[in-house]
Amino acid sequence: FFSPVAGEDDRWGQARRSREGGGEVERAGRAAARALTLQGAQQVYAIVRGVKLIENRNWRLPIGWHAIHSGSQMINEERAERTRLAWPEAPREEDLPHSSIIGLFYVQEHRAPEECRPDYIWARGPVCNVISRAIELPQPIRCRGDRGLWRMS
């Protein structure tokens, strides 16, 4: 399993997606009080399916579980190109749900881009929020998102 962190062992193998294990979904769902909206459903699915193991921000996401929401906007061309390079078999953006919570993800730690593997396409920073676990929900939950890390009601 590919690790996004330079010099690390295979502990990132746990970042593999989980579509089953209802108990895990329940526990993670209870722990996730906030959600993060991303532009482009392809990026959201890359996270919940274990392809994208870093979420870049200007700030640190709190360590722990968060819901991940696909915003209403389609992915921009720069992000779409990066997604195609990293995940050639990705579903088409037009075929994926938008304005929905798609899953849950666990932020394990924070790194600077230079602390990540130099060839890892997703490590852009300035803060690389490293994802160690992700769960795809059985069905998307339609809802409106917000900016930043927002409280789910």
N, CA, C and O atoms as a GROMACS GRO file, in nm:
protein
  612
    1PHE      N    1   0.085  -0.119   0.000
    1PHE     CA    2   0.000   0.000   0.000
    1PHE      C    3   0.088   0.123   0.000
    1PHE      O    4   0.187   0.128   0.073
    2PHE      N    5   0.055   0.221  -0.079
    2PHE     CA    6   0.133   0.344  -0.093
    2PHE      C    7   0.108   0.437   0.025
    2PHE      O    8  -0.006   0.465   0.060
    3SER      N    9   0.215   0.484   0.085
    3SER     CA   10   0.205   0.580   0.194
    3SER      C   11   0.235   0.719   0.141
    3SER      O   12   0.330   0.736   0.064
    4PRO      N   13   0.156   0.820   0.179
    4PRO     CA   14   0.184   0.956   0.135
    4PRO      C   15   0.299   1.020   0.213
    4PRO      O   16   0.345   1.128   0.177
    5VAL      N   17   0.344   0.954   0.319
    5VAL     CA   18   0.443   1.012   0.408
    5VAL      C   19   0.579   0.950   0.381
    5VAL      O   20   0.593   0.828   0.382
    6ALA      N   21   0.677   1.034   0.356
    6ALA     CA   22   0.812   0.986   0.326
    6ALA      C   23   0.870   0.909   0.443
    6ALA      O   24   0.862   0.953   0.558
    7GLY      N   25   0.928   0.794   0.413
    7GLY     CA   26   0.998   0.717   0.514
    7GLY      C   27   0.910   0.642   0.613
    7GLY      O   28   0.962   0.589   0.712
    8GLU      N   29   0.781   0.635   0.590
    8GLU     CA   30   0.692   0.565   0.683
    8GLU      C   31   0.673   0.421   0.641
    8GLU      O   32   0.691   0.386   0.524
    9ASP      N   33   0.638   0.337   0.737
    9ASP     CA   34   0.609   0.197   0.708
    9ASP      C   35   0.467   0.185   0.654
    9ASP      O   36   0.408   0.285   0.613
   10ASP      N   37   0.412   0.067   0.653
   10ASP     CA   38   0.282   0.042   0.593
   10ASP      C   39   0.165   0.069   0.687
   10ASP      O   40   0.056   0.015   0.666
   11ARG      N   41   0.185   0.150   0.790
   11ARG     CA   42   0.073   0.175   0.881
   11ARG      C   43  -0.041   0.246   0.810
   11ARG      O   44  -0.154   0.247   0.860
   12TRP      N   45  -0.014   0.306   0.694
   12TRP     CA   46  -0.119   0.375   0.620
   12TRP      C   47  -0.208   0.277   0.545
   12TRP      O   48  -0.306   0.318   0.484
   13GLY      N   49  -0.176   0.148   0.550
   13GLY     CA   50  -0.260   0.047   0.487
   13GLY      C   51  -0.401   0.048   0.543
   13GLY      O   52  -0.495   0.002   0.478
   14GLN      N   53  -0.417   0.101   0.665
   14GLN     CA   54  -0.550   0.108   0.725
   14GLN      C   55  -0.637   0.214   0.660
   14GLN      O   56  -0.756   0.222   0.689
   15ALA      N   57  -0.581   0.295   0.574
   15ALA     CA   58  -0.659   0.399   0.507
   15ALA      C   59  -0.750   0.341   0.400
   15ALA      O   60  -0.830   0.412   0.340
   16ARG      N   61  -0.738   0.213   0.378
   16ARG     CA   62  -0.826   0.151   0.279
   16ARG      C   63  -0.971   0.181   0.312
   16ARG      O   64  -1.008   0.193   0.429
   17ARG      N   65  -1.049   0.193   0.212
   17ARG     CA   66  -1.190   0.227   0.231
   17ARG      C   67  -1.265   0.114   0.301
   17ARG      O   68  -1.224  -0.002   0.298
   18SER      N   69  -1.373   0.150   0.361
   18SER     CA   70  -1.459   0.054   0.428
   18SER      C   71  -1.602   0.080   0.385
   18SER      O   72  -1.654   0.190   0.406
   19ARG      N   73  -1.666  -0.019   0.325
   19ARG     CA   74  -1.805  -0.004   0.284
   19ARG      C   75  -1.896  -0.085   0.373
   19ARG      O   76  -2.019  -0.076   0.363
   20GLU      N   77  -1.837  -0.164   0.459
   20GLU     CA   78  -1.920  -0.246   0.546
   20GLU      C   79  -1.885  -0.216   0.690
   20GLU      O   80  -1.828  -0.112   0.719
   21GLY      N   81  -1.919  -0.305   0.778
   21GLY     CA   82  -1.887  -0.284   0.918
   21GLY      C   83  -1.976  -0.176   0.976
   21GLY      O   84  -1.928  -0.069   1.014
   22GLY      N   85  -2.107  -0.203   0.983
   22GLY     CA   86  -2.203  -0.106   1.032
   22GLY      C   87  -2.164  -0.046   1.165
   22GLY      O   88  -2.189   0.072   1.190
   23GLY      N   89  -2.101  -0.127   1.253
   23GLY     CA   90  -2.057  -0.075   1.382
   23GLY      C   91  -1.955   0.035   1.367
   23GLY      O   92  -1.958   0.134   1.440
   24GLU      N   93  -1.863   0.017   1.273
   24GLU     CA   94  -1.762   0.119   1.249
   24GLU      C   95  -1.826   0.247   1.196
   24GLU      O   96  -1.789   0.358   1.236
   25VAL      N   97  -1.921   0.232   1.106
   25VAL     CA   98  -1.991   0.349   1.051
   25VAL      C   99  -2.064   0.422   1.163
   25VAL      O  100  -2.059   0.545   1.170
   26GLU      N  101  -2.131   0.348   1.249
   26GLU     CA  102  -2.203   0.411   1.361
   26GLU      C  103  -2.109   0.485   1.454
   26GLU      O  104  -2.134   0.600   1.490
   27ARG      N  105  -1.999   0.421   1.493
   27ARG     CA  106  -1.904   0.484   1.584
   27ARG      C  107  -1.843   0.610   1.522
   27ARG      O  108  -1.834   0.714   1.586
   28ALA      N  109  -1.801   0.598   1.396
   28ALA     CA  110  -1.741   0.713   1.327
   28ALA      C  111  -1.843   0.825   1.310
   28ALA      O  112  -1.811   0.943   1.327
   29GLY      N  113  -1.967   0.787   1.276
   29GLY     CA  114  -2.073   0.887   1.258
   29GLY      C  115  -2.103   0.962   1.386
   29GLY      O  116  -2.127   1.083   1.384
   30ARG      N  117  -2.102   0.892   1.498
   30ARG     CA  118  -2.124   0.959   1.628
   30ARG      C  119  -2.008   1.052   1.663
   30ARG      O  120  -2.029   1.158   1.723
   31ALA      N  121  -1.888   1.013   1.625
   31ALA     CA  122  -1.769   1.092   1.657
   31ALA      C  123  -1.756   1.215   1.567
   31ALA      O  124  -1.691   1.313   1.606
   32ALA      N  125  -1.816   1.212   1.450
   32ALA     CA  126  -1.802   1.323   1.353
   32ALA      C  127  -1.910   1.427   1.377
   32ALA      O  128  -2.025   1.408   1.336
   33ALA      N  129  -1.875   1.535   1.441
   33ALA     CA  130  -1.971   1.642   1.469
   33ALA      C  131  -1.971   1.748   1.359
   33ALA      O  132  -2.064   1.827   1.348
   34ARG      N  133  -1.867   1.749   1.278
   34ARG     CA  134  -1.852   1.850   1.174
   34ARG      C  135  -1.826   1.787   1.039
   34ARG      O  136  -1.786   1.671   1.029
   35ALA      N  137  -1.851   1.866   0.936
   35ALA     CA  138  -1.831   1.818   0.798
   35ALA      C  139  -1.745   1.917   0.721
   35ALA      O  140  -1.737   2.035   0.755
   36LEU      N  141  -1.681   1.868   0.618
   36LEU     CA  142  -1.600   1.948   0.529
   36LEU      C  143  -1.655   1.931   0.389
   36LEU      O  144  -1.673   1.819   0.342
   37THR      N  145  -1.682   2.042   0.322
   37THR     CA  146  -1.731   2.040   0.184
   37THR      C  147  -1.614   2.057   0.089
   37THR      O  148  -1.530   2.145   0.107
   38LEU      N  149  -1.608   1.972  -0.014
   38LEU     CA  150  -1.508   1.984  -0.119
   38LEU      C  151  -1.577   2.016  -0.250
   38LEU      O  152  -1.689   1.972  -0.276
   39GLN      N  153  -1.509   2.092  -0.334
   39GLN     CA  154  -1.558   2.117  -0.468
   39GLN      C  155  -1.523   1.997  -0.553
   39GLN      O  156  -1.406   1.958  -0.561
   40GLY      N  157  -1.621   1.938  -0.616
   40GLY     CA  158  -1.596   1.825  -0.702
   40GLY      C  159  -1.614   1.692  -0.632
   40GLY      O  160  -1.541   1.659  -0.539
   41ALA      N  161  -1.711   1.618  -0.677
   41ALA     CA  162  -1.740   1.487  -0.617
   41ALA      C  163  -1.627   1.387  -0.640
   41ALA      O  164  -1.609   1.296  -0.558
   42GLN      N  165  -1.550   1.401  -0.747
   42GLN     CA  166  -1.440   1.308  -0.771
   42GLN      C  167  -1.340   1.312  -0.656
   42GLN      O  168  -1.289   1.208  -0.614
   43GLN      N  169  -1.311   1.430  -0.605
   43GLN     CA  170  -1.218   1.441  -0.492
   43GLN      C  171  -1.273   1.374  -0.368
   43GLN      O  172  -1.200   1.307  -0.295
   44VAL      N  173  -1.402   1.391  -0.344
   44VAL     CA  174  -1.465   1.329  -0.228
   44VAL      C  175  -1.458   1.177  -0.240
   44VAL      O  176  -1.422   1.109  -0.144
   45TYR      N  177  -1.491   1.124  -0.356
   45TYR     CA  178  -1.486   0.979  -0.375
   45TYR      C  179  -1.342   0.928  -0.372
   45TYR      O  180  -1.319   0.815  -0.329
   46ALA      N  181  -1.246   1.008  -0.417
   46ALA     CA  182  -1.105   0.967  -0.407
   46ALA      C  183  -1.066   0.949  -0.260
   46ALA      O  184  -0.986   0.861  -0.228
   47ILE      N  185  -1.121   1.030  -0.172
   47ILE     CA  186  -1.093   1.016  -0.028
   47ILE      C  187  -1.163   0.894   0.029
   47ILE      O  188  -1.099   0.810   0.092
   48VAL      N  189  -1.293   0.881   0.008
   48VAL     CA  190  -1.366   0.771   0.072
   48VAL      C  191  -1.328   0.635   0.013
   48VAL      O  192  -1.352   0.532   0.076
   49ARG      N  193  -1.270   0.634  -0.105
   49ARG     CA  194  -1.228   0.507  -0.165
   49ARG      C  195  -1.078   0.482  -0.148
   49ARG      O  196  -1.023   0.391  -0.209
   50GLY      N  197  -1.013   0.563  -0.065
   50GLY     CA  198  -0.874   0.538  -0.028
   50GLY      C  199  -0.770   0.575  -0.131
   50GLY      O  200  -0.657   0.528  -0.123
   51VAL      N  201  -0.805   0.658  -0.228
   51VAL     CA  202  -0.710   0.699  -0.331
   51VAL      C  203  -0.638   0.827  -0.289
   51VAL      O  204  -0.517   0.838  -0.307
   52LYS      N  205  -0.710   0.921  -0.233
   52LYS     CA  206  -0.654   1.049  -0.189
   52LYS      C  207  -0.639   1.045  -0.037
   52LYS      O  208  -0.738   1.041   0.036
   53LEU      N  209  -0.514   1.045   0.009
   53LEU     CA  210  -0.486   1.028   0.152
   53LEU      C  211  -0.443   1.157   0.219
   53LEU      O  212  -0.401   1.156   0.335
   54ILE      N  213  -0.453   1.267   0.149
   54ILE     CA  214  -0.419   1.398   0.205
   54ILE      C  215  -0.525   1.499   0.163
   54ILE      O  216  -0.565   1.503   0.046
   55GLU      N  217  -0.571   1.579   0.258
   55GLU     CA  218  -0.658   1.692   0.227
   55GLU      C  219  -0.579   1.818   0.258
   55GLU      O  220  -0.542   1.843   0.373
   56ASN      N  221  -0.553   1.897   0.155
   56ASN     CA  222  -0.473   2.019   0.169
   56ASN      C  223  -0.559   2.136   0.212
   56ASN      O  224  -0.669   2.157   0.160
   57ARG      N  225  -0.510   2.209   0.306
   57ARG     CA  226  -0.579   2.327   0.358
   57ARG      C  227  -0.474   2.430   0.398
   57ARG      O  228  -0.354   2.400   0.402
   58ASN      N  229  -0.519   2.551   0.426
   58ASN     CA  230  -0.434   2.654   0.485
   58ASN      C  231  -0.431   2.641   0.637
   58ASN      O  232  -0.359   2.714   0.704
   59TRP      N  233  -0.508   2.548   0.689
   59TRP     CA  234  -0.522   2.529   0.833
   59TRP      C  235  -0.533   2.380   0.864
   59TRP      O  236  -0.560   2.298   0.777
   60ARG      N  237  -0.510   2.349   0.990
   60ARG     CA  238  -0.514   2.210   1.036
   60ARG      C  239  -0.657   2.168   1.068
   60ARG      O  240  -0.726   2.235   1.145
   61LEU      N  241  -0.698   2.059   1.010
   61LEU     CA  242  -0.825   1.999   1.050
   61LEU      C  243  -0.800   1.931   1.185
   61LEU      O  244  -0.693   1.874   1.204
   62PRO      N  245  -0.895   1.936   1.278
   62PRO     CA  246  -0.874   1.866   1.404
   62PRO      C  247  -0.854   1.716   1.382
   62PRO      O  248  -0.916   1.657   1.293
   63ILE      N  249  -0.767   1.656   1.462
   63ILE     CA  250  -0.747   1.512   1.458
   63ILE      C  251  -0.882   1.447   1.492
   63ILE      O  252  -0.949   1.490   1.585
   64GLY      N  253  -0.920   1.345   1.417
   64GLY     CA  254  -1.044   1.274   1.445
   64GLY      C  255  -1.131   1.258   1.322
   64GLY      O  256  -1.090   1.286   1.210
   65TRP      N  257  -1.254   1.211   1.346
   65TRP     CA  258  -1.351   1.184   1.240
   65TRP      C  259  -1.425   1.309   1.197
   65TRP      O  260  -1.460   1.395   1.279
   66HIS      N  261  -1.449   1.319   1.066
   66HIS     CA  262  -1.526   1.428   1.006
   66HIS      C  263  -1.611   1.368   0.893
   66HIS      O  264  -1.571   1.270   0.829
   67ALA      N  265  -1.725   1.427   0.869
   67ALA     CA  266  -1.804   1.390   0.751
   67ALA      C  267  -1.745   1.462   0.631
   67ALA      O  268  -1.685   1.569   0.645
   68ILE      N  269  -1.761   1.404   0.513
   68ILE     CA  270  -1.712   1.468   0.391
   68ILE      C  271  -1.829   1.488   0.295
   68ILE      O  272  -1.904   1.395   0.265
   69HIS      N  273  -1.842   1.610   0.248
   69HIS     CA  274  -1.956   1.656   0.171
   69HIS      C  275  -1.911   1.697   0.032
   69HIS      O  276  -1.811   1.767   0.015
   70SER      N  277  -1.984   1.652  -0.067
   70SER     CA  278  -1.960   1.693  -0.205
   70SER      C  279  -2.044   1.817  -0.233
   70SER      O  280  -2.167   1.812  -0.228
   71GLY      N  281  -1.976   1.928  -0.261
   71GLY     CA  282  -2.047   2.053  -0.285
   71GLY      C  283  -2.125   2.052  -0.416
   71GLY      O  284  -2.119   1.956  -0.493
   72SER      N  285  -2.198   2.158  -0.439
   72SER     CA  286  -2.283   2.164  -0.558
   72SER      C  287  -2.203   2.191  -0.686
   72SER      O  288  -2.251   2.162  -0.795
   73GLN      N  289  -2.083   2.246  -0.672
   73GLN     CA  290  -2.003   2.278  -0.791
   73GLN      C  291  -1.926   2.157  -0.842
   73GLN      O  292  -1.884   2.070  -0.765
   74MET      N  293  -1.909   2.154  -0.973
   74MET     CA  294  -1.829   2.049  -1.036
   74MET      C  295  -1.681   2.078  -1.008
   74MET      O  296  -1.644   2.190  -0.973
   75ILE      N  297  -1.599   1.977  -1.023
   75ILE     CA  298  -1.455   1.989  -1.001
   75ILE      C  299  -1.396   2.086  -1.103
   75ILE      O  300  -1.438   2.088  -1.219
   76ASN      N  301  -1.296   2.167  -1.060
   76ASN     CA  302  -1.232   2.257  -1.156
   76ASN      C  303  -1.128   2.179  -1.238
   76ASN      O  304  -1.091   2.067  -1.201
   77GLU      N  305  -1.083   2.237  -1.346
   77GLU     CA  306  -0.997   2.164  -1.441
   77GLU      C  307  -0.864   2.123  -1.379
   77GLU      O  308  -0.816   2.013  -1.406
   78GLU      N  309  -0.804   2.208  -1.297
   78GLU     CA  310  -0.676   2.173  -1.234
   78GLU      C  311  -0.690   2.049  -1.146
   78GLU      O  312  -0.609   1.956  -1.153
   79ARG      N  313  -0.793   2.047  -1.063
   79ARG     CA  314  -0.816   1.932  -0.975
   79ARG      C  315  -0.858   1.809  -1.054
   79ARG      O  316  -0.821   1.697  -1.020
   80ALA      N  317  -0.935   1.830  -1.160
   80ALA     CA  318  -0.977   1.718  -1.244
   80ALA      C  319  -0.855   1.651  -1.308
   80ALA      O  320  -0.849   1.528  -1.315
   81GLU      N  321  -0.760   1.730  -1.356
   81GLU     CA  322  -0.639   1.675  -1.417
   81GLU      C  323  -0.558   1.597  -1.315
   81GLU      O  324  -0.510   1.487  -1.346
   82ARG      N  325  -0.541   1.650  -1.196
   82ARG     CA  326  -0.468   1.578  -1.089
   82ARG      C  327  -0.540   1.447  -1.056
   82ARG      O  328  -0.475   1.344  -1.035
   83THR      N  329  -0.672   1.451  -1.051
   83THR     CA  330  -0.748   1.330  -1.022
   83THR      C  331  -0.729   1.226  -1.132
   83THR      O  332  -0.712   1.107  -1.103
   84ARG      N  333  -0.733   1.269  -1.258
   84ARG     CA  334  -0.712   1.175  -1.370
   84ARG      C  335  -0.575   1.110  -1.363
   84ARG      O  336  -0.561   0.991  -1.392
   85LEU      N  337  -0.473   1.187  -1.326
   85LEU     CA  338  -0.338   1.132  -1.316
   85LEU      C  339  -0.326   1.030  -1.203
   85LEU      O  340  -0.264   0.925  -1.220
   86ALA      N  341  -0.387   1.061  -1.089
   86ALA     CA  342  -0.377   0.973  -0.973
   86ALA      C  343  -0.475   0.857  -0.976
   86ALA      O  344  -0.449   0.752  -0.919
   87TRP      N  345  -0.589   0.876  -1.045
   87TRP     CA  346  -0.697   0.777  -1.041
   87TRP      C  347  -0.764   0.771  -1.179
   87TRP      O  348  -0.876   0.820  -1.196
   88PRO      N  349  -0.696   0.711  -1.276
   88PRO     CA  350  -0.748   0.709  -1.413
   88PRO      C  351  -0.887   0.645  -1.426
   88PRO      O  352  -0.963   0.683  -1.515
   89GLU      N  353  -0.921   0.551  -1.339
   89GLU     CA  354  -1.050   0.484  -1.348
   89GLU      C  355  -1.159   0.551  -1.264
   89GLU      O  356  -1.263   0.491  -1.238
   90ALA      N  357  -1.135   0.674  -1.222
   90ALA     CA  358  -1.234   0.747  -1.142
   90ALA      C  359  -1.366   0.759  -1.216
   90ALA      O  360  -1.368   0.776  -1.338
   91PRO      N  361  -1.478   0.751  -1.143
   91PRO     CA  362  -1.607   0.774  -1.208
   91PRO      C  363  -1.614   0.917  -1.263
   91PRO      O  364  -1.547   1.007  -1.212
   92ARG      N  365  -1.693   0.936  -1.365
   92ARG     CA  366  -1.708   1.070  -1.423
   92ARG      C  367  -1.775   1.164  -1.322
   92ARG      O  368  -1.869   1.125  -1.253
   93GLU      N  369  -1.726   1.285  -1.316
   93GLU     CA  370  -1.780   1.386  -1.224
   93GLU      C  371  -1.931   1.401  -1.243
   93GLU      O  372  -2.005   1.414  -1.146
   94GLU      N  373  -1.977   1.400  -1.368
   94GLU     CA  374  -2.118   1.420  -1.400
   94GLU      C  375  -2.207   1.308  -1.347
   94GLU      O  376  -2.327   1.327  -1.328
   95ASP      N  377  -2.148   1.191  -1.323
   95ASP     CA  378  -2.225   1.075  -1.278
   95ASP      C  379  -2.233   1.063  -1.126
   95ASP      O  380  -2.302   0.976  -1.074
   96LEU      N  381  -2.163   1.150  -1.055
   96LEU     CA  382  -2.156   1.140  -0.909
   96LEU      C  383  -2.252   1.238  -0.841
   96LEU      O  384  -2.284   1.343  -0.897
   97PRO      N  385  -2.298   1.203  -0.721
   97PRO     CA  386  -2.389   1.294  -0.649
   97PRO      C  387  -2.318   1.418  -0.598
   97PRO      O  388  -2.201   1.413  -0.559
   98HIS      N  389  -2.389   1.528  -0.599
   98HIS     CA  390  -2.340   1.655  -0.546
   98HIS      C  391  -2.436   1.701  -0.436
   98HIS      O  392  -2.546   1.648  -0.422
   99SER      N  393  -2.394   1.801  -0.360
   99SER     CA  394  -2.476   1.852  -0.249
   99SER      C  395  -2.518   1.739  -0.156
   99SER      O  396  -2.634   1.727  -0.118
  100SER      N  397  -2.420   1.655  -0.120
  100SER     CA  398  -2.449   1.537  -0.037
  100SER      C  399  -2.330   1.502   0.051
  100SER      O  400  -2.214   1.522   0.013
  101ILE      N  401  -2.359   1.448   0.168
  101ILE     CA  402  -2.256   1.386   0.250
  101ILE      C  403  -2.235   1.246   0.193
  101ILE      O  404  -2.329   1.168   0.179
  102ILE      N  405  -2.110   1.216   0.161
  102ILE     CA  406  -2.075   1.092   0.092
  102ILE      C  407  -2.013   0.991   0.188
  102ILE      O  408  -2.024   0.870   0.167
  103GLY      N  409  -1.948   1.039   0.291
  103GLY     CA  410  -1.880   0.947   0.381
  103GLY      C  411  -1.818   1.017   0.499
  103GLY      O  412  -1.852   1.131   0.532
  104LEU      N  413  -1.726   0.946   0.562
  104LEU     CA  414  -1.654   0.994   0.680
  104LEU      C  415  -1.506   0.970   0.659
  104LEU      O  416  -1.466   0.876   0.590
  105PHE      N  417  -1.423   1.055   0.718
  105PHE     CA  418  -1.278   1.035   0.708
  105PHE      C  419  -1.212   1.073   0.839
  105PHE      O  420  -1.262   1.157   0.914
  106TYR      N  421  -1.099   1.010   0.866
  106TYR     CA  422  -1.027   1.031   0.991
  106TYR      C  423  -0.895   1.100   0.962
  106TYR      O  424  -0.812   1.048   0.888
  107VAL      N  425  -0.874   1.218   1.022
  107VAL     CA  426  -0.746   1.289   1.010
  107VAL      C  427  -0.656   1.236   1.120
  107VAL      O  428  -0.687   1.247   1.239
  108GLN      N  429  -0.544   1.178   1.080
  108GLN     CA  430  -0.450   1.116   1.172
  108GLN      C  431  -0.344   1.214   1.220
  108GLN      O  432  -0.306   1.213   1.337
  109GLU      N  433  -0.295   1.298   1.129
  109GLU     CA  434  -0.187   1.390   1.163
  109GLU      C  435  -0.177   1.499   1.057
  109GLU      O  436  -0.250   1.499   0.958
  110HIS      N  437  -0.084   1.592   1.080
  110HIS     CA  438  -0.061   1.704   0.989
  110HIS      C  439   0.086   1.704   0.948
  110HIS      O  440   0.174   1.677   1.030
  111ARG      N  441   0.111   1.735   0.823
  111ARG     CA  442   0.247   1.741   0.771
  111ARG      C  443   0.260   1.862   0.679
  111ARG      O  444   0.161   1.914   0.627
  112ALA      N  445   0.384   1.906   0.661
  112ALA     CA  446   0.416   2.002   0.556
  112ALA      C  447   0.440   1.922   0.429
  112ALA      O  448   0.477   1.804   0.438
  113PRO      N  449   0.421   1.980   0.311
  113PRO     CA  450   0.442   1.904   0.187
  113PRO      C  451   0.580   1.840   0.178
  113PRO      O  452   0.594   1.729   0.127
  114GLU      N  453   0.682   1.909   0.227
  114GLU     CA  454   0.818   1.853   0.219
  114GLU      C  455   0.839   1.733   0.312
  114GLU      O  456   0.939   1.662   0.301
  115GLU      N  457   0.746   1.709   0.403
  115GLU     CA  458   0.752   1.591   0.490
  115GLU      C  459   0.678   1.472   0.428
  115GLU      O  460   0.677   1.363   0.485
  116CYS      N  461   0.618   1.494   0.313
  116CYS     CA  462   0.547   1.388   0.242
  116CYS      C  463   0.635   1.337   0.129
  116CYS      O  464   0.737   1.398   0.096
  117ARG      N  465   0.596   1.227   0.070
  117ARG     CA  466   0.673   1.174  -0.044
  117ARG      C  467   0.673   1.277  -0.156
  117ARG      O  468   0.568   1.332  -0.190
  118PRO      N  469   0.788   1.302  -0.213
  118PRO     CA  470   0.796   1.404  -0.319
  118PRO      C  471   0.712   1.370  -0.443
  118PRO      O  472   0.671   1.460  -0.516
  119ASP      N  473   0.686   1.241  -0.467
  119ASP     CA  474   0.610   1.201  -0.585
  119ASP      C  475   0.461   1.184  -0.556
  119ASP      O  476   0.386   1.139  -0.644
  120TYR      N  477   0.417   1.217  -0.435
  120TYR     CA  478   0.275   1.201  -0.403
  120TYR      C  479   0.198   1.322  -0.453
  120TYR      O  480   0.213   1.432  -0.400
  121ILE      N  481   0.117   1.302  -0.555
  121ILE     CA  482   0.051   1.410  -0.629
  121ILE      C  483  -0.042   1.496  -0.543
  121ILE      O  484  -0.064   1.613  -0.574
  122TRP      N  485  -0.096   1.440  -0.436
  122TRP     CA  486  -0.192   1.514  -0.355
  122TRP      C  487  -0.126   1.602  -0.250
  122TRP      O  488  -0.193   1.687  -0.191
  123ALA      N  489   0.004   1.586  -0.223
  123ALA     CA  490   0.072   1.662  -0.118
  123ALA      C  491   0.110   1.800  -0.170
  123ALA      O  492   0.217   1.819  -0.228
  124ARG      N  493   0.021   1.897  -0.147
  124ARG     CA  494   0.041   2.032  -0.198
  124ARG      C  495   0.049   2.136  -0.087
  124ARG      O  496   0.116   2.238  -0.103
  125GLY      N  497  -0.018   2.110   0.025
  125GLY     CA  498  -0.014   2.201   0.139
  125GLY      C  499  -0.089   2.330   0.117
  125GLY      O  500  -0.171   2.338   0.026
  126PRO      N  501  -0.064   2.429   0.197
  126PRO     CA  502   0.046   2.438   0.292
  126PRO      C  503   0.038   2.341   0.411
  126PRO      O  504   0.141   2.307   0.469
  127VAL      N  505  -0.082   2.297   0.447
  127VAL     CA  506  -0.096   2.194   0.550
  127VAL      C  507  -0.151   2.069   0.484
  127VAL      O  508  -0.257   2.073   0.422
  128CYS      N  509  -0.079   1.959   0.497
  128CYS     CA  510  -0.126   1.830   0.448
  128CYS      C  511  -0.192   1.758   0.565
  128CYS      O  512  -0.123   1.709   0.655
  129ASN      N  513  -0.325   1.752   0.564
  129ASN     CA  514  -0.400   1.679   0.666
  129ASN      C  515  -0.404   1.534   0.621
  129ASN      O  516  -0.471   1.502   0.523
  130VAL      N  517  -0.332   1.447   0.692
  130VAL     CA  518  -0.314   1.309   0.650
  130VAL      C  519  -0.433   1.225   0.697
  130VAL      O  520  -0.468   1.223   0.815
  131ILE      N  521  -0.494   1.156   0.602
  131ILE     CA  522  -0.613   1.075   0.625
  131ILE      C  523  -0.571   0.929   0.642
  131ILE      O  524  -0.506   0.873   0.554
  132SER      N  525  -0.609   0.869   0.753
  132SER     CA  526  -0.570   0.730   0.778
  132SER      C  527  -0.686   0.632   0.767
  132SER      O  528  -0.664   0.511   0.766
  133ARG      N  529  -0.807   0.682   0.759
  133ARG     CA  530  -0.925   0.593   0.753
  133ARG      C  531  -1.037   0.668   0.681
  133ARG      O  532  -1.052   0.789   0.698
  134ALA      N  533  -1.114   0.597   0.601
  134ALA     CA  534  -1.227   0.658   0.532
  134ALA      C  535  -1.338   0.556   0.515
  134ALA      O  536  -1.313   0.437   0.497
  135ILE      N  537  -1.461   0.604   0.522
  135ILE     CA  538  -1.578   0.518   0.510
  135ILE      C  539  -1.674   0.582   0.410
  135ILE      O  540  -1.709   0.699   0.422
  136GLU      N  541  -1.716   0.505   0.311
  136GLU     CA  542  -1.817   0.550   0.216
  136GLU      C  543  -1.953   0.508   0.270
  136GLU      O  544  -1.975   0.391   0.300
  137LEU      N  545  -2.045   0.602   0.281
  137LEU     CA  546  -2.179   0.569   0.328
  137LEU      C  547  -2.253   0.484   0.225
  137LEU      O  548  -2.228   0.498   0.105
  138PRO      N  549  -2.342   0.397   0.269
  138PRO     CA  550  -2.417   0.314   0.173
  138PRO      C  551  -2.500   0.399   0.076
  138PRO      O  552  -2.517   0.362  -0.040
  139GLN      N  553  -2.553   0.511   0.123
  139GLN     CA  554  -2.631   0.604   0.040
  139GLN      C  555  -2.589   0.747   0.075
  139GLN      O  556  -2.576   0.780   0.193
  140PRO      N  557  -2.568   0.832  -0.026
  140PRO     CA  558  -2.538   0.973   0.004
  140PRO      C  559  -2.654   1.038   0.080
  140PRO      O  560  -2.770   0.999   0.063
  141ILE      N  561  -2.622   1.135   0.162
  141ILE     CA  562  -2.724   1.209   0.238
  141ILE      C  563  -2.728   1.350   0.180
  141ILE      O  564  -2.636   1.429   0.199
  142ARG      N  565  -2.836   1.381   0.109
  142ARG     CA  566  -2.848   1.513   0.046
  142ARG      C  567  -2.862   1.621   0.152
  142ARG      O  568  -2.946   1.612   0.241
  143CYS      N  569  -2.780   1.723   0.140
  143CYS     CA  570  -2.790   1.839   0.228
  143CYS      C  571  -2.703   1.950   0.172
  143CYS      O  572  -2.617   1.930   0.086
  144ARG      N  573  -2.729   2.065   0.222
  144ARG     CA  574  -2.652   2.183   0.183
  144ARG      C  575  -2.524   2.186   0.265
  144ARG      O  576  -2.524   2.152   0.383
  145GLY      N  577  -2.414   2.224   0.204
  145GLY     CA  578  -2.287   2.234   0.273
  145GLY      C  579  -2.258   2.376   0.317
  145GLY      O  580  -2.346   2.462   0.317
  146ASP      N  581  -2.134   2.401   0.355
  146ASP     CA  582  -2.092   2.533   0.399
  146ASP      C  583  -1.941   2.542   0.382
  146ASP      O  584  -1.875   2.445   0.344
  147ARG      N  585  -1.889   2.659   0.410
  147ARG     CA  586  -1.744   2.680   0.402
  147ARG      C  587  -1.678   2.633   0.530
  147ARG      O  588  -1.739   2.630   0.637
  148GLY      N  589  -1.551   2.598   0.518
  148GLY     CA  590  -1.475   2.556   0.635
  148GLY      C  591  -1.526   2.424   0.692
  148GLY      O  592  -1.587   2.344   0.621
  149LEU      N  593  -1.501   2.405   0.818
  149LEU     CA  594  -1.550   2.286   0.888
  149LEU      C  595  -1.681   2.327   0.956
  149LEU      O  596  -1.680   2.409   1.048
  150TRP      N  597  -1.791   2.272   0.911
  150TRP     CA  598  -1.922   2.318   0.957
  150TRP      C  599  -1.992   2.213   1.042
  150TRP      O  600  -1.974   2.093   1.022
  151ARG      N  601  -2.069   2.260   1.134
  151ARG     CA  602  -2.143   2.173   1.227
  151ARG      C  603  -2.263   2.112   1.157
  151ARG      O  604  -2.341   2.181   1.091
  152MET      N  605  -2.276   1.981   1.171
  152MET     CA  606  -2.392   1.912   1.116
  152MET      C  607  -2.506   1.922   1.217
  152MET      O  608  -2.485   1.910   1.338
  153SER      N  609  -2.628   1.942   1.167
  153SER     CA  610  -2.742   1.953   1.260
  153SER      C  611  -2.826   1.829   1.256
  153SER      O  612  -2.926   1.820   1.328
   0.00000   0.00000   0.00000
